[in-house]
Amino acid sequence: MKIRLVRIGNSRGIRLPKPVIEEAGLSDEVELRVRPGAIVIAPAVGPRAGWAEAAARLHERGEDGLLEPVTPTRFDARAWTW
C-alpha cells in the first residue's frame, strides 16, 4: 500500500486507515523504531509486561527465592512494638 507523507507543522506524518490499525493490533499508544530504510510501528508494550508469567514459571521451578541471605541490621536486635 502506497500512502503520501502529509505536512503536520514542521513535521510530516501518515494517516493509517482503520482496517490497517485493527489488523496490526495497534491502540492509542505505539512503539516507533527506526531501522536503516524503514520505520517500524508496533504495539506499545507496557512496563513489566510478562513479569507475572515469568514469576509464575520461576515459582514452578522453585527458583523464586532470595539471591543473597538476609543481612541482619541494628533494627533486628530487639523486638518491635506495634
Backbone torsions as a table, in degrees:
resi	resn	phi	psi	omega
1	MET	NA	126.4	176.4
2	LYS	-99.2	133.1	173.5
3	ILE	-135.4	161.0	-177.4
4	ARG	-100.6	146.7	171.9
5	LEU	-73.6	136.8	178.1
6	VAL	-115.0	149.3	178.8
7	ARG	-75.2	134.1	174.0
8	ILE	-133.8	91.3	-173.6
9	GLY	64.4	-129.1	178.2
10	ASN	-86.3	-1.9	-177.1
11	SER	-106.0	-177.2	173.5
12	ARG	-132.9	153.8	-179.1
13	GLY	-148.9	179.1	176.6
14	ILE	-129.1	155.4	174.1
15	ARG	-106.1	124.1	-179.9
16	LEU	-96.6	125.8	177.4
17	PRO	-63.2	146.8	-178.3
18	LYS	-53.8	-44.2	178.9
19	PRO	-60.5	-33.8	178.4
20	VAL	-67.9	-43.2	179.2
21	ILE	-61.4	-45.1	-179.5
22	GLU	-65.5	-43.3	-179.3
23	GLU	-64.1	-35.4	179.9
24	ALA	-80.6	-10.7	-179.7
25	GLY	72.4	33.2	-178.7
26	LEU	-88.6	151.7	175.0
27	SER	-121.5	-158.2	-177.0
28	ASP	-69.2	-23.0	-179.9
29	GLU	-117.3	129.8	-178.8
30	VAL	-128.4	166.3	174.9
31	GLU	-107.9	133.6	-177.0
32	LEU	-114.3	125.7	177.4
33	ARG	-123.8	143.3	178.1
34	VAL	-111.8	127.9	176.0
35	ARG	-124.4	160.4	179.3
36	PRO	-54.4	117.1	178.0
37	GLY	77.6	9.1	-177.2
38	ALA	-151.5	151.0	170.8
39	ILE	-120.1	125.3	-177.2
40	VAL	-109.4	124.8	175.8
41	ILE	-108.8	122.2	-177.1
42	ALA	-130.9	158.2	175.5
43	PRO	-58.3	139.1	178.5
44	ALA	-71.2	135.4	177.3
45	VAL	-101.0	126.1	-178.8
46	GLY	-66.9	157.6	176.6
47	PRO	-61.8	141.5	179.7
48	ARG	65.1	20.9	177.8
49	ALA	-62.3	130.9	178.7
50	GLY	86.3	-3.7	-178.2
51	TRP	-65.1	-41.1	-177.8
52	ALA	-61.8	-43.6	179.5
53	GLU	-65.5	-40.6	179.3
54	ALA	-65.4	-40.0	178.4
55	ALA	-65.2	-38.6	178.0
56	ALA	-63.5	-40.9	178.8
57	ARG	-65.1	-41.0	177.4
58	LEU	-61.1	-42.3	-179.8
59	HIS	-63.3	-42.2	179.3
60	GLU	-60.6	-34.8	180.0
61	ARG	-87.8	-2.7	-178.8
62	GLY	73.0	25.1	-177.5
63	GLU	-109.2	28.4	-175.5
64	ASP	-107.1	25.7	179.3
65	GLY	-86.1	-179.6	177.8
66	LEU	-71.0	148.3	178.9
67	LEU	-77.5	-31.0	-179.5
68	GLU	-130.3	154.8	177.7
69	PRO	-66.4	156.1	179.2
70	VAL	-68.9	132.7	178.3
71	THR	-98.6	117.4	179.6
72	PRO	-66.8	149.3	177.7
73	THR	-122.2	178.1	-179.4
74	ARG	-64.5	-22.2	179.3
75	PHE	-72.3	-17.7	179.2
76	ASP	-86.0	-5.9	-174.3
77	ALA	-69.2	-27.0	179.8
78	ARG	-135.1	161.1	-177.7
79	ALA	-70.3	146.0	178.4
80	TRP	-84.7	144.6	174.7
81	THR	-112.0	125.5	-177.4
82	TRP	-102.1	NA	NA
